[in-house]
């Protein structure tokens, strides 16, 4: 696929996605990308504010899908960014050292990627999983599917759990 399409398509889809969203959810969409906030706090907030659990889960899954697609397709460009590239280079060295001493880790790579996205803890999520997957040399199409599936299952679980908790209170 042409490089220009790989750069422009995720960005164009993201713009269309933002345009069709309700303006009331924009602030939550923005803070979703900034630690320490993430799906574990933003999704319950959205549901508590009255957004439907399915709409909320699909919104944040789509954000993860588009972000990971951009990173997976354009990893070399992302690595060229000064601060991000330096961080990725350090992580690469550590990853190579660990993987050379523990080759059995490769067998569980996709499960590990799923867990990194599914379980909401600090520093986890689609961006981290995309970078890890690229560092591990995982097939881009499988990596993206695992990230989107884990994001959806995690988001839907958090959204509906929040809805149930609100109704029980």
Kinemage of the C-alpha trace (Angstrom):
@kinemage 1
@onewidth
@group {chain A} dominant
@subgroup {mainchain}
@vectorlist {calphas} color= white
{ca unk a 1} P 0.000 0.000 0.000
{ca unk a 2} L 1.219 3.486 -0.848
{ca unk a 3} L 2.887 5.413 2.016
{ca unk a 4} L 0.632 8.427 1.501
{ca unk a 5} L -2.471 6.293 2.001
{ca unk a 6} L -1.011 4.828 5.196
{ca unk a 7} L -0.455 8.304 6.592
{ca unk a 8} L -3.585 10.044 5.318
{ca unk a 9} L -6.235 7.322 5.704
{ca unk a 10} L -6.122 6.949 9.522
{ca unk a 11} L -6.041 10.734 9.920
{ca unk a 12} L -8.958 11.228 7.498
{ca unk a 13} L -10.988 8.529 9.255
{ca unk a 14} L -10.219 10.158 12.610
{ca unk a 15} L -11.428 13.551 11.350
{ca unk a 16} L -14.654 12.001 10.024
{ca unk a 17} L -15.099 10.143 13.304
{ca unk a 18} L -14.695 13.321 15.365
{ca unk a 19} L -17.089 15.265 13.121
{ca unk a 20} L -19.884 12.711 13.537
{ca unk a 21} L -19.511 12.542 17.326
{ca unk a 22} L -21.643 14.461 19.772
{ca unk a 23} L -19.776 17.594 20.876
{ca unk a 24} L -20.505 16.773 24.499
{ca unk a 25} L -18.099 13.828 24.390
{ca unk a 26} L -15.193 15.827 22.878
{ca unk a 27} L -13.553 16.698 26.235
{ca unk a 28} L -13.539 13.031 27.231
{ca unk a 29} L -12.076 12.055 23.872
{ca unk a 30} L -9.236 14.534 24.404
{ca unk a 31} L -8.354 13.537 27.973
{ca unk a 32} L -8.473 9.845 27.033
{ca unk a 33} L -4.991 10.177 25.523
{ca unk a 34} L -3.352 11.855 28.521
{ca unk a 35} L -2.065 9.854 31.493
{ca unk a 36} L -3.113 9.206 34.175
{ca unk a 37} L -6.556 9.248 32.581
{ca unk a 38} L -7.517 6.345 30.363
{ca unk a 39} L -10.341 3.936 29.767
{ca unk a 40} L -10.546 3.037 33.468
{ca unk a 41} L -11.616 6.591 34.315
{ca unk a 42} L -12.925 8.135 31.095
{ca unk a 43} L -15.402 5.382 30.172
{ca unk a 44} L -17.118 5.353 33.602
{ca unk a 45} L -17.260 9.152 33.491
{ca unk a 46} L -18.924 9.085 30.065
{ca unk a 47} L -21.512 6.535 31.219
{ca unk a 48} L -22.139 8.487 34.440
{ca unk a 49} L -22.701 11.620 32.343
{ca unk a 50} L -25.453 9.828 30.442
{ca unk a 51} L -23.747 8.471 27.348
{ca unk a 52} L -24.956 4.996 26.516
{ca unk a 53} L -22.575 2.158 27.372
{ca unk a 54} L -22.497 0.817 23.805
{ca unk a 55} L -21.916 4.281 22.307
{ca unk a 56} L -19.176 4.926 24.867
{ca unk a 57} L -17.454 1.587 24.251
{ca unk a 58} L -17.594 2.016 20.481
{ca unk a 59} L -16.305 5.589 20.698
{ca unk a 60} L -13.185 4.682 22.644
{ca unk a 61} L -12.644 1.446 20.718
{ca unk a 62} L -12.701 3.447 17.485
{ca unk a 63} L -10.176 5.888 18.920
{ca unk a 64} L -7.901 2.970 19.836
{ca unk a 65} L -8.415 1.365 16.423
{ca unk a 66} L -7.487 4.513 14.498
{ca unk a 67} L -4.536 5.377 16.726
{ca unk a 68} L -3.097 1.868 16.569
{ca unk a 69} L -3.639 1.709 12.811
{ca unk a 70} L -1.634 4.901 12.357
{ca unk a 71} L 1.199 3.684 14.601
{ca unk a 72} L 1.342 0.210 13.052
{ca unk a 73} L 1.357 1.532 9.496
{ca unk a 74} L 3.735 4.419 10.221
{ca unk a 75} L 5.998 3.058 12.931
{ca unk a 76} L 9.144 4.223 11.157
{ca unk a 77} L 7.798 7.782 11.029
{ca unk a 78} L 6.746 7.674 14.680
{ca unk a 79} L 10.260 6.511 15.610
{ca unk a 80} L 11.735 9.570 13.877
{ca unk a 81} L 9.987 11.921 16.300
{ca unk a 82} L 12.663 13.177 18.686
{ca unk a 83} L 11.291 12.359 22.131
{ca unk a 84} L 9.184 9.364 21.122
{ca unk a 85} L 11.944 7.913 18.950
{ca unk a 86} L 14.465 8.085 21.809
{ca unk a 87} L 12.060 6.312 24.155
{ca unk a 88} L 11.314 3.610 21.577
{ca unk a 89} L 15.044 3.067 20.964
{ca unk a 90} L 15.633 2.461 24.699
{ca unk a 91} L 12.659 0.103 24.875
{ca unk a 92} L 13.953 -1.782 21.816
{ca unk a 93} L 17.306 -2.440 23.479
{ca unk a 94} L 15.623 -3.724 26.639
{ca unk a 95} L 13.178 -5.851 24.641
{ca unk a 96} L 15.964 -7.438 22.583
{ca unk a 97} L 17.921 -8.252 25.756
{ca unk a 98} L 14.888 -9.836 27.421
{ca unk a 99} L 13.803 -11.769 24.329
{ca unk a 100} L 17.294 -13.094 23.659
{ca unk a 101} L 17.397 -14.551 27.195
{ca unk a 102} L 13.785 -15.775 27.158
{ca unk a 103} L 12.812 -16.926 23.651
{ca unk a 104} L 9.663 -18.683 24.957
{ca unk a 105} L 8.046 -15.232 25.307
{ca unk a 106} L 7.473 -15.165 21.515
{ca unk a 107} L 4.856 -17.924 21.824
{ca unk a 108} L 2.717 -15.703 24.024
{ca unk a 109} L 3.204 -12.400 22.203
{ca unk a 110} L -0.370 -11.956 20.947
{ca unk a 111} L -1.813 -12.958 24.329
{ca unk a 112} L 0.491 -10.435 25.970
{ca unk a 113} L -0.611 -7.710 23.559
{ca unk a 114} L -4.252 -8.570 24.318
{ca unk a 115} L -3.611 -8.293 28.072
{ca unk a 116} L -1.790 -4.950 27.692
{ca unk a 117} L -4.878 -3.498 26.003
{ca unk a 118} L -7.607 -5.346 27.909
{ca unk a 119} L -6.458 -4.736 31.491
{ca unk a 120} L -6.539 -1.003 32.200
{ca unk a 121} L -3.422 -0.077 34.124
{ca unk a 122} L -1.100 2.892 33.870
{ca unk a 123} L 0.870 2.867 30.637
{ca unk a 124} L -1.207 0.185 28.965
{ca unk a 125} L -3.501 0.559 25.994
{ca unk a 126} L -3.548 0.645 22.219
{ca unk a 127} L -0.569 2.964 21.792
{ca unk a 128} L 1.701 0.894 24.029
{ca unk a 129} L 0.478 -2.355 22.471
{ca unk a 130} L 1.081 -1.027 18.950
{ca unk a 131} L 4.653 -0.087 19.806
{ca unk a 132} L 5.304 -3.393 21.601
{ca unk a 133} L 3.827 -5.373 18.735
{ca unk a 134} L 5.999 -3.577 16.199
{ca unk a 135} L 9.075 -4.078 18.400
{ca unk a 136} L 8.273 -7.788 18.593
{ca unk a 137} L 7.902 -7.955 14.831
{ca unk a 138} L 4.307 -9.184 14.958
{ca unk a 139} L 2.283 -9.303 11.747
{ca unk a 140} L 0.611 -5.878 11.409
{ca unk a 141} L -2.845 -7.169 10.458
{ca unk a 142} L -2.965 -9.682 13.354
{ca unk a 143} L -1.582 -7.109 15.763
{ca unk a 144} L -4.264 -4.590 14.800
{ca unk a 145} L -7.085 -7.140 15.123
{ca unk a 146} L -5.883 -8.220 18.588
{ca unk a 147} L -5.654 -4.580 19.735
{ca unk a 148} L -9.139 -3.687 18.453
{ca unk a 149} L -10.701 -6.853 19.912
{ca unk a 150} L -9.082 -6.306 23.314
{ca unk a 151} L -10.056 -2.628 23.300
{ca unk a 152} L -13.669 -3.420 22.452
{ca unk a 153} L -13.998 -6.175 25.057
{ca unk a 154} L -12.362 -4.036 27.721
{ca unk a 155} L -14.392 -0.934 26.855
{ca unk a 156} L -17.705 -2.787 26.716
{ca unk a 157} L -16.968 -4.524 30.031
{ca unk a 158} L -16.111 -1.253 31.771
{ca unk a 159} L -19.068 0.620 30.234
{ca unk a 160} L -21.721 -1.942 31.118
{ca unk a 161} L -20.197 -2.602 34.564
{ca unk a 162} L -20.450 1.120 35.238
{ca unk a 163} L -24.063 1.173 34.048
{ca unk a 164} L -24.919 -1.734 36.357
{ca unk a 165} L -23.102 -0.101 39.297
{ca unk a 166} L -24.993 3.161 38.758
{ca unk a 167} L -28.334 1.338 38.724
{ca unk a 168} L -27.450 -0.573 41.893
{ca unk a 169} L -26.618 2.624 43.778
